Amino acid sequence: MKPIRILHISTLLIFLLQFLACAPSTKLKPGGAKHFKALHARIDQILADSALAHSSTGVKIVSLQTGEVFYERNGQLFFHPASNQKLFTSATALEILGPDFEFPTRVACDSGALKNGVVKGNLFLIGGGNPDLTSLELFALAQQLKQAGIREVAGDLICDDFYFDDVRWGSGWAWDDDPAAYSPRLTALTLNKNIVTVTVTSGDSVGKLAKISIDPPTDFVQVVNISATVQHGWQIDSLKLPPLIIDRRWQQNQNTIVVDGVIGMDQHRASAEVNILSPELYAGTIFRDMLSYVGVKLSGRVTRGLAPAARQTLAEHRQPLMPALINLNKISDNLTAELLLKTVGAEKFGRRGNAANGLRAMRLFLSAAGIDTTAMSLADGSGLSRYNLTTPSALVDLLTAVWRNFKLRNEFITTLPIAGVDGTLENRMRGTSAEGIVHAKTGSLSGVSVLSGYAVTLDGEELAFSIMMQPFVVPTRAIREAQDRICAEICSFSRK
């Protein structure tokens, strides 16, 4: 047996120091700092693009694991959030309503009015704020009445949309956005997004009127056709003929669709979605037609009014919240955002839903999440209003708070568009490291482009980010390309 050699303490210390000098360290070495410096330089270079020369840019990127700020520029400056306002709305709705909330749409009559298959009085169509009610679902309600043995309604069909107030637009909305589909009237009794689709096809021969169809077919809107058919579409420019225009007489407050201009026989068709006035009566008119189709006679007219407290429910449709939230954020649906805001106000404070109470509930939720609501201006639920102001830091704070809230996290992230996959990001970041990784909400107004959401680095580190750019007059495509390049940079970043 060999004797054990005992090293002198000084020799052992030297050996240990040499070993530690060669061993890998768990601390961020200068090389790690160099990677961050290189990332900053690459993002700075992206933001130096000439397309952004006359714009303000706010960026904040934060690690959700460590809280480290990966990058920040103008994080505390105010910007218009555009549709990033929907991030506040959807998170508030999830927290206050809960993912199991349902929007009811009911058909009712006066208590005791139904006798032997006849409603001896009025029939009430009662809206509960469902943003996704369709003609097909109204047809199903009519069928429920028929299957219950109801043959006739002796009175009127009364449309009750009093779950909400009577304010039909959001605060600060542009008056000349009318009659665009993205700026519809707001009501608790919504149908088909409160729009009609107008399709125009060429006439059978040159000089004939174009053919027009309305979807859904309804006499609630009138059509004025002063169009004409030409042989070829190129003749419109070469002969300086008036182009085809599909519009509603919105300045006259009429539900009259005007089709003017010319269409070439080789152009096949053109279509446009047009919002309508009094959408609650539009829903009632379509329901009247559905009742007639299934064989239920309505003797009276379609009008607006309040259903009695003592009533008998005859049919009901319930729409879950989650599909509405997915629709809200994936395709950035403005109507859904505003109806959700009013629904939150109604459910939180027990009165007719209105935007003021919805925003009050939103501020309470944000404050409880540790977000400074005094450093923002909240005007609507959708972001159409330019009265909305927020900061990249506030958006990142919201994303961080939701990510840390296990009750909200999964449902909230599910609603966001995925880069290169779906929603408003379907055609963005394809072929980059961000494809399929970034889950984020877009936001666009004239001269405004915003992108905020979640990303994952090459190391698997999860990030929250917000990129806000405005104002600009260059094509929005150039602004979005800069945002996409930043997302690709952070998804390909590694600390190693």
C-alpha positions in Angstrom: 0.0 0.0 0.0 1.4 3.3 -1.1 1.5 6.1 1.4 -1.0 8.9 1.1 0.6 12.1 0.1 -0.7 15.2 1.8 -0.3 18.3 -0.2 0.8 21.5 1.5 -2.1 24.0 1.8 -0.4 26.5 -0.5 0.0 23.8 -3.2 -3.6 22.9 -2.9 -4.7 26.5 -3.2 -2.7 27.0 -6.4 -4.1 23.8 -7.9 -7.7 24.9 -7.1 -7.2 28.3 -8.6 -5.8 26.9 -11.8 -8.8 24.5 -12.0 -11.4 27.2 -11.5 -9.6 29.3 -14.1 -10.2 26.6 -16.7 -13.7 25.4 -15.5 -16.9 26.8 -17.1 -18.8 29.4 -15.2 -22.5 29.7 -14.6 -22.1 33.5 -14.5 -22.6 35.6 -17.6 -19.0 36.0 -18.9 -17.8 38.9 -21.0 -18.7 36.8 -24.1 -22.3 36.8 -23.0 -22.3 40.6 -22.6 -20.8 40.7 -26.1 -23.8 38.8 -27.5 -26.1 41.3 -25.9 -24.1 44.2 -27.3 -24.2 42.6 -30.8 -28.0 42.1 -30.5 -28.4 45.8 -29.5 -26.2 46.8 -32.5 -28.3 44.7 -34.9 -31.6 46.2 -33.6 -30.2 49.7 -33.8 -29.2 49.0 -37.4 -32.7 47.9 -38.2 -34.2 51.0 -36.6 -31.8 53.2 -38.6 -33.7 52.2 -41.8 -34.6 55.3 -43.9 -38.2 54.2 -43.8 -38.2 55.2 -40.1 -36.2 58.4 -40.5 -39.2 60.7 -39.8 -41.0 58.4 -37.3 -40.9 57.8 -33.5 -40.1 54.3 -32.4 -40.7 52.7 -29.1 -39.3 49.2 -28.3 -39.1 47.2 -25.1 -38.1 43.5 -24.9 -38.0 41.7 -21.5 -37.1 38.2 -20.4 -40.1 36.6 -18.7 -37.8 34.3 -16.8 -35.4 36.8 -15.3 -37.0 40.2 -15.8 -33.9 41.4 -17.6 -34.5 44.1 -20.3 -33.0 42.8 -23.5 -33.5 46.0 -25.3 -35.3 49.3 -24.8 -35.8 52.5 -26.7 -38.4 55.1 -25.8 -40.1 52.6 -23.6 -41.9 55.3 -21.6 -43.0 57.5 -24.5 -46.7 57.6 -25.5 -47.9 56.0 -28.7 -51.3 55.2 -30.2 -51.8 51.5 -29.6 -54.1 50.9 -32.5 -55.4 47.3 -32.3 -52.9 46.6 -29.5 -55.7 48.1 -27.4 -57.4 44.7 -27.9 -54.7 43.2 -25.6 -56.1 45.2 -22.7 -59.7 44.4 -23.7 -59.2 40.6 -24.1 -57.2 40.3 -20.9 -59.8 42.2 -18.9 -62.6 40.1 -20.4 -60.9 36.9 -19.5 -60.3 38.0 -15.9 -63.8 39.5 -15.3 -66.1 37.3 -17.4 -64.0 34.1 -17.2 -63.4 31.7 -20.1 -66.7 29.8 -19.5 -68.8 32.9 -19.9 -71.6 32.7 -22.6 -73.5 35.3 -24.5 -77.3 34.6 -24.5 -79.7 35.4 -27.3 -83.3 34.7 -26.3 -86.8 34.7 -27.8 -89.5 35.3 -25.3 -93.2 36.4 -24.9 -95.2 37.9 -22.1 -95.8 35.5 -19.3 -99.0 33.6 -20.0 -99.3 34.9 -23.6 -98.7 31.5 -25.3 -101.9 29.5 -25.7 -102.6 26.6 -28.1 -99.6 27.4 -30.3 -100.4 31.1 -30.6 -98.5 34.0 -28.9 -101.4 36.3 -28.0 -99.2 39.4 -27.8 -95.7 40.4 -28.8 -92.6 38.3 -29.5 -89.3 39.6 -28.1 -85.9 39.0 -29.7 -83.5 39.8 -26.8 -79.8 40.4 -27.5 -77.1 39.6 -24.9 -74.1 41.1 -26.6 -73.1 38.2 -28.8 -70.6 39.6 -31.4 -70.8 36.4 -33.6 -74.5 35.8 -34.0 -75.3 34.7 -37.6 -78.4 34.2 -39.8 -78.0 30.4 -39.4 -78.3 30.7 -35.6 -81.4 32.9 -36.0 -82.8 30.1 -38.2 -82.1 27.6 -35.4 -84.1 29.9 -33.0 -87.0 30.0 -35.4 -86.9 26.2 -35.7 -87.0 25.9 -31.9 -90.3 27.9 -31.9 -91.7 25.7 -34.6 -90.7 22.5 -32.8 -92.4 23.9 -29.6 -95.7 24.0 -31.5 -95.9 27.7 -32.1 -97.8 28.6 -35.2 -98.6 32.3 -34.9 -97.6 35.5 -33.2 -100.6 37.9 -33.0 -98.5 41.0 -32.1 -95.2 42.6 -33.1 -91.7 41.3 -33.2 -89.9 43.6 -30.7 -86.1 43.8 -30.8 -84.6 44.3 -27.3 -81.0 45.5 -27.3 -81.2 47.3 -24.0 -78.5 45.1 -22.4 -76.3 48.0 -23.7 -76.6 51.7 -23.9 -77.6 53.5 -27.1 -74.2 54.8 -28.0 -73.5 53.3 -31.4 -69.8 54.3 -31.9 -66.7 54.4 -29.9 -65.3 57.6 -28.4 -63.0 59.3 -30.9 -63.9 57.2 -33.9 -63.5 58.9 -37.3 -66.8 60.0 -38.7 -65.7 59.4 -42.3 -64.9 55.7 -41.7 -68.6 55.1 -42.3 -69.8 52.8 -44.0 -66.7 50.6 -43.6 -67.2 47.1 -42.2 -64.4 47.6 -39.7 -66.4 50.5 -38.1 -69.9 49.0 -37.5 -72.7 50.3 -35.3 -72.7 48.9 -31.8 -75.7 47.1 -30.3 -76.4 44.2 -27.9 -78.4 42.6 -30.7 -75.8 42.1 -33.4 -76.2 40.0 -36.5 -73.6 39.0 -39.2 -71.2 41.6 -37.8 -73.9 44.3 -38.5 -72.9 44.3 -42.2 -74.2 43.1 -45.5 -72.1 41.8 -48.4 -72.8 43.4 -51.8 -71.7 41.4 -54.8 -71.6 42.9 -58.3 -71.3 40.8 -61.5 -71.2 42.1 -65.1 -74.4 42.2 -67.1 -75.2 39.8 -69.9 -74.0 42.2 -72.6 -72.3 45.5 -73.1 -74.4 48.4 -71.9 -76.5 46.4 -69.5 -76.8 47.1 -65.8 -74.6 45.0 -63.6 -76.2 42.3 -61.5 -76.3 42.9 -57.8 -76.9 40.5 -54.9 -77.1 41.1 -51.2 -76.0 38.6 -48.6 -78.0 37.8 -46.6 -81.0 38.6 -48.9 -83.1 41.2 -47.2 -85.5 44.0 -47.9 -84.0 45.9 -44.9 -81.6 47.6 -47.3 -82.5 49.2 -50.6 -80.4 49.1 -53.7 -79.9 51.8 -56.3 -78.2 50.5 -59.4 -76.7 53.0 -61.8 -73.9 50.9 -63.1 -73.0 49.7 -66.6 -71.2 46.8 -68.3 -68.3 47.2 -70.7 -66.5 44.6 -72.7 -63.1 44.7 -71.0 -61.8 46.0 -67.7 -58.9 47.8 -69.2 -61.3 50.1 -71.0 -62.2 51.8 -67.7 -58.7 53.4 -67.5 -58.1 53.9 -71.2 -61.5 55.5 -71.8 -61.5 57.3 -68.5 -64.8 55.6 -67.5 -65.9 55.8 -63.8 -64.7 52.9 -61.8 -67.1 50.7 -59.9 -68.1 52.0 -56.5 -70.2 50.2 -53.9 -71.3 52.5 -51.1 -74.1 53.3 -48.7 -75.8 56.7 -48.4 -74.2 57.2 -45.0 -74.1 60.9 -45.1 -77.9 60.9 -45.5 -78.2 58.2 -42.7 -79.9 55.8 -45.1 -79.6 52.0 -45.5 -79.5 52.5 -49.3 -76.7 50.8 -51.2 -75.6 52.6 -54.3 -73.7 50.8 -57.1 -72.2 53.2 -59.6 -69.6 53.1 -62.3 -68.7 50.3 -64.8 -67.6 46.7 -64.7 -65.9 44.7 -67.5 -67.4 41.4 -68.6 -64.0 39.9 -68.1 -63.8 41.1 -64.5 -66.4 38.6 -63.3 -67.3 40.1 -60.0 -66.6 42.6 -57.3 -67.8 42.7 -53.7 -67.8 44.9 -50.7 -68.9 44.6 -47.1 -71.0 47.6 -45.9 -72.1 48.4 -42.4 -75.8 49.2 -41.8 -77.8 51.5 -39.6 -80.2 50.2 -36.8 -78.6 46.7 -36.8 -81.0 45.5 -34.1 -83.9 46.0 -36.6 -81.8 44.3 -39.2 -81.6 41.3 -36.9 -85.3 41.4 -36.3 -86.1 41.7 -40.0 -84.0 38.6 -40.8 -85.6 36.7 -37.9 -89.1 37.7 -39.2 -88.1 36.1 -42.6 -86.8 33.0 -40.7 -90.1 32.6 -38.9 -92.0 32.8 -42.2 -89.7 30.2 -43.7 -90.4 27.7 -41.0 -94.1 28.4 -41.0 -94.6 30.7 -38.0 -96.9 33.6 -38.9 -96.1 37.1 -37.6 -99.1 39.4 -37.8 -97.4 42.6 -36.6 -94.3 44.6 -37.5 -90.7 44.6 -36.5 -89.8 47.3 -34.0 -87.5 48.1 -31.1 -88.5 48.0 -27.5 -87.8 46.6 -24.0 -88.9 43.1 -23.1 -91.0 42.8 -19.9 -89.4 41.5 -16.7 -92.2 38.9 -16.4 -91.6 36.9 -19.5 -91.5 33.3 -20.8 -88.4 32.2 -22.7 -89.4 30.2 -25.7 -86.0 29.7 -27.4 -82.3 30.4 -26.6 -78.9 30.4 -28.2 -75.7 30.6 -26.1 -72.3 31.6 -27.6 -69.1 30.8 -25.6 -66.6 33.5 -24.9 -63.4 31.8 -26.2 -64.3 31.7 -29.9 -65.1 35.4 -29.7 -61.8 36.2 -28.1 -59.9 34.2 -30.7 -61.8 36.1 -33.4 -61.0 39.3 -31.6 -57.3 38.9 -31.6 -56.6 36.6 -34.5 -58.3 38.7 -37.1 -58.5 41.9 -35.0 -62.3 42.3 -35.0 -63.3 45.7 -33.8 -67.0 44.9 -33.2 -66.1 42.1 -30.9 -63.8 44.3 -28.9 -66.4 47.0 -28.4 -69.2 44.5 -27.4 -66.8 42.8 -25.0 -66.0 46.2 -23.4 -69.7 46.9 -22.9 -70.4 43.3 -21.7 -67.6 43.7 -19.1 -69.2 46.9 -17.9 -72.6 45.3 -17.6 -71.4 42.2 -15.8 -69.1 44.1 -13.5 -71.4 46.9 -12.4 -74.9 45.5 -13.1 -76.2 48.3 -15.3 -76.8 48.7 -19.0 -73.4 48.0 -20.5 -71.5 51.0 -21.7 -67.9 51.9 -22.6 -67.3 54.1 -19.6 -68.0 51.2 -17.1 -66.1 48.8 -19.3 -63.1 51.1 -19.2 -63.6 51.5 -15.4 -63.4 47.7 -15.0 -60.3 47.6 -17.3 -58.5 50.2 -15.1 -59.3 48.2 -12.0 -58.0 45.0 -13.5 -54.8 46.7 -14.8 -54.2 48.4 -11.5 -54.5 45.1 -9.6 -52.0 43.7 -12.0 -49.5 46.4 -11.1 -49.8 48.5 -14.2 -49.8 52.2 -13.9 -53.1 53.3 -15.4 -52.4 57.0 -14.8 -49.7 56.8 -17.5 -52.2 55.9 -20.3 -55.4 57.1 -21.9 -58.1 54.5 -22.5 -60.9 55.5 -24.9 -62.4 52.3 -26.5 -62.0 48.6 -26.7 -60.7 48.1 -30.2 -58.1 50.8 -30.7 -59.9 52.6 -33.5 -59.8 55.8 -31.4 -56.8 58.0 -31.5 -57.7 59.1 -28.0 -56.0 55.9 -26.8 -52.4 56.4 -25.7 -50.0 53.9 -24.0 -46.3 53.0 -23.8 -44.3 50.0 -24.9 -43.5 49.5 -21.2 -47.2 49.4 -20.3 -47.9 46.8 -23.0 -44.9 44.7 -21.9 -46.1 45.0 -18.3 -49.6 43.7 -19.3 -48.0 40.8 -21.3 -45.8 39.9 -18.3 -48.7 40.1 -15.8 -50.9 37.8 -18.0 -48.0 35.4 -18.5 -47.5 35.1 -14.7 -51.3 34.6 -14.2 -51.9 30.8 -14.7 -55.6 31.4 -14.8 -55.3 33.6 -17.9 -52.0 32.6 -19.6 -52.9 29.7 -21.8 -56.3 31.0 -23.0 -54.9 34.5 -23.7 -51.9 33.2 -25.7 -54.2 30.9 -27.7 -56.0 34.0 -29.0 -52.9 35.6 -30.5 -51.9 35.4 -34.1 -48.9 33.1 -34.8 -46.2 34.4 -37.1 -46.3 32.8 -40.5 -49.3 30.6 -39.5 -52.6 32.4 -38.9 -54.6 35.6 -38.3 -53.0 38.9 -39.1 -49.5 37.4 -39.0 -50.2 34.6 -41.4 -48.1 36.1 -44.2 -45.4 37.6 -42.0 -42.0 36.3 -40.8 -42.2 33.3 -43.0 -38.8 31.6 -43.5 -37.3 33.3 -40.5 -36.5 32.1 -37.0 -39.7 33.8 -35.8 -42.0 31.7 -37.9 -44.3 29.6 -35.7 -42.6 31.0 -32.6 -43.8 34.6 -32.2 -47.4 35.0 -30.8 -48.3 38.6 -31.1 -51.0 41.2 -31.8 -50.7 43.6 -34.7 -52.1 47.1 -34.7 -52.6 49.5 -37.6 -54.1 52.9 -38.1 -53.1 55.4 -40.8 -49.5 56.2 -40.0 -49.4 53.8 -37.0 -48.0 50.3 -36.8 -47.6 48.3 -33.6 -46.6 44.7 -32.8 -46.6 43.3 -29.2 -46.5 39.8 -27.9 -44.4 36.8 -27.0 -41.2 35.3 -28.5 -38.7 32.6 -27.5 -34.9 32.8 -28.0 -32.7 30.1 -29.4 -32.0 29.1 -25.8 -35.7 28.6 -25.1 -35.9 31.8 -23.0 -39.4 33.3 -23.2 -39.7 37.1 -23.9 -42.4 39.7 -23.9 -42.0 42.6 -26.4 -43.7 45.6 -27.8 -42.6 47.5 -30.9 -44.5 50.8 -31.6 -43.8 53.0 -34.7 -45.5 56.2 -35.7 -46.2 58.5 -37.5 -45.1 57.7 -41.0 -46.2 58.2 -44.6 -44.1 55.4 -46.2 -45.9 52.2 -47.1 -46.9 50.2 -44.0 -45.1 47.2 -45.5 -41.7 48.8 -44.9 -42.5 49.4 -41.2 -43.7 45.9 -40.7 -40.6 44.5 -42.3 -38.6 46.3 -39.6 -40.7 44.8 -36.9 -40.4 41.3 -38.4 -36.6 41.7 -38.6 -36.5 42.6 -34.9 -38.6 39.5 -34.1 -36.3 37.3 -36.1 -33.2 38.7 -34.3 -34.6 38.0 -30.8 -35.8 34.5 -31.8 -32.3 33.6 -33.1 -30.5 35.2 -30.1 -28.5 33.0 -27.7 -26.7 33.9 -24.5 -24.1 31.3 -25.2 
